[in-house]
Amino acid sequence: MPTRKLKKVFRVYGVYDIIARVSGESFEDLSNFIDTHIKRLSEVQTILSMLMIKPDEFTRKNELLTV
């Protein structure tokens, strides 16, 4: 069985109300998790999914990454 989990949830101001950080073994695993656990919530109106690249893979020492 694939391992996936909801790692963190952030309440934010702006266009969206919540950002959820989810981990999974593959893109398909993440997509299935979103379809079966998040999209089915009646309160969810819109979802924008983005794949995260680890910051240390593209930043050099002493650089600041702002997201």
C-alpha positions in Angstrom: 0.0 0.0 0.0 1.4 3.4 -0.9 2.4 5.7 1.9 1.1 9.2 1.7 0.1 11.6 4.4 -1.0 15.1 5.1 2.1 16.7 6.4 1.0 20.3 7.2 -2.0 22.5 6.8 -1.6 26.3 6.7 -4.4 28.9 7.0 -3.6 31.8 4.8 -4.9 35.1 3.7 -5.5 35.9 0.0 -6.9 34.0 -2.9 -7.0 30.7 -1.0 -7.9 30.0 2.6 -5.8 26.9 3.2 -2.5 25.4 1.9 -2.1 21.7 2.5 1.3 19.9 2.2 0.8 16.3 1.2 3.5 13.7 0.6 3.3 10.6 -1.6 5.4 8.1 -3.5 4.4 9.2 -7.0 2.3 11.8 -8.9 -0.5 9.2 -9.3 -0.4 8.5 -5.5 -0.8 12.2 -4.8 -3.5 12.6 -7.3 -5.5 9.6 -5.9 -5.1 11.1 -2.4 -6.4 14.5 -3.5 -9.3 12.9 -5.3 -10.4 10.5 -2.5 -9.7 12.7 0.5 -9.7 16.4 -0.3 -12.0 16.9 -3.3 -14.8 15.0 -1.6 -15.0 17.6 1.2 -18.1 19.6 0.7 -16.3 22.8 1.9 -13.7 22.6 -0.9 -14.7 24.7 -3.9 -11.4 25.0 -5.8 -8.1 23.1 -5.8 -4.8 24.3 -7.2 -2.1 21.5 -7.0 1.6 22.2 -7.4 4.6 19.8 -7.1 7.2 21.1 -4.7 10.9 21.0 -5.5 13.2 20.9 -2.4 14.7 24.3 -1.9 18.2 22.9 -1.4 18.1 21.4 -4.9 18.1 24.9 -6.6 19.5 27.4 -4.1 23.1 28.1 -3.2 24.6 28.8 0.2 23.4 32.1 1.8 20.6 32.6 -0.7 17.1 33.4 0.6 14.2 31.6 -0.9 10.8 33.3 -0.6 7.6 31.6 -1.5 
